[in-house]
Amino acid sequence: MTSPAVAAYLAERPGIVIPIGATEQHGPDGLIGTDHLCPEAIARRFGARDGVIVAPTLAYGMSQFHLGFAGSISLRPSTLAALIQDLVASLAATGFTRIYFLNGHGGNLAPLRAAIQEFYAARSFAGVTEPCPVHCRVRSWWELDGVDALRKALYGAAEGYHVTPSEVALTLASHPDHIAATDRPAPPPLADMILHGGDNYYDAADFRRRFPDGRVVSDASLATRQHGEDLLALAVDDLAKDFFAFCRSV
């Protein structure tokens, strides 16, 4: 888009969607970019359908615990938080008042929320007396109501925490030529993985010791492209409801 086109959009609508994810290992089942490819696919389909601006995807996230695996790239929590602060401040300065982060990686949540509070804290400590017109919302795509219900119905406990069948299914739908069925072996017994720490991550060496093939209490061999198409369609509808309600909020 050109800058005048964005200005014209802002005369009609206040909101923008920002897909945010990570670039990290997803075991033998998933693409390294899974965590940014999923929110990007949902947001771009939604934006094209409903005429909403979608910002360039933030493809790098806080993934330090995956650095024991080839191809993983991480930002420090402080780096990610600084990036988000600058992004929110820039969008606010140019007229956006509803900034919706569609997240695809759990490790981003703490730095992302901290950065947003830093943005607001600057106003509060400066003694600004007018309520901030800029509102931010953070939503992980798997939390969307219809998506959450379907993924639980499809996979139950095998959904797990990392290299989930739902995220692999989404990438099978959005990037069907990049994951071959022969590359998706069955995982270790789920009970064994649960004994090794569940969703508790420390440093990269600890993660690799607990989860040597990169998967965390999940069985992505259950994922199918049709599951991904169904999840993607639901996610777009769910995002539309949530985004437009957010844009109407006061």
Secondary structure as GFF3:
##gff-version 3
##sequence-region A 1 250
A	DSSP	alpha_helix	3	10	.	.	.	ID=ss1
A	DSSP	beta_strand	15	20	.	.	.	ID=ss2
A	DSSP	alpha_helix	34	50	.	.	.	ID=ss3
A	DSSP	beta_strand	53	54	.	.	.	ID=ss4
A	DSSP	three_ten_helix	64	66	.	.	.	ID=ss5
A	DSSP	alpha_helix	77	93	.	.	.	ID=ss6
A	DSSP	beta_strand	98	103	.	.	.	ID=ss7
A	DSSP	three_ten_helix	106	108	.	.	.	ID=ss8
A	DSSP	alpha_helix	109	125	.	.	.	ID=ss9
A	DSSP	beta_strand	135	140	.	.	.	ID=ss10
A	DSSP	three_ten_helix	141	143	.	.	.	ID=ss11
A	DSSP	alpha_helix	145	155	.	.	.	ID=ss12
A	DSSP	three_ten_helix	156	159	.	.	.	ID=ss13
A	DSSP	alpha_helix	165	174	.	.	.	ID=ss14
A	DSSP	three_ten_helix	181	183	.	.	.	ID=ss15
A	DSSP	alpha_helix	190	195	.	.	.	ID=ss16
A	DSSP	alpha_helix	204	210	.	.	.	ID=ss17
A	DSSP	three_ten_helix	220	222	.	.	.	ID=ss18
A	DSSP	alpha_helix	225	248	.	.	.	ID=ss19
###
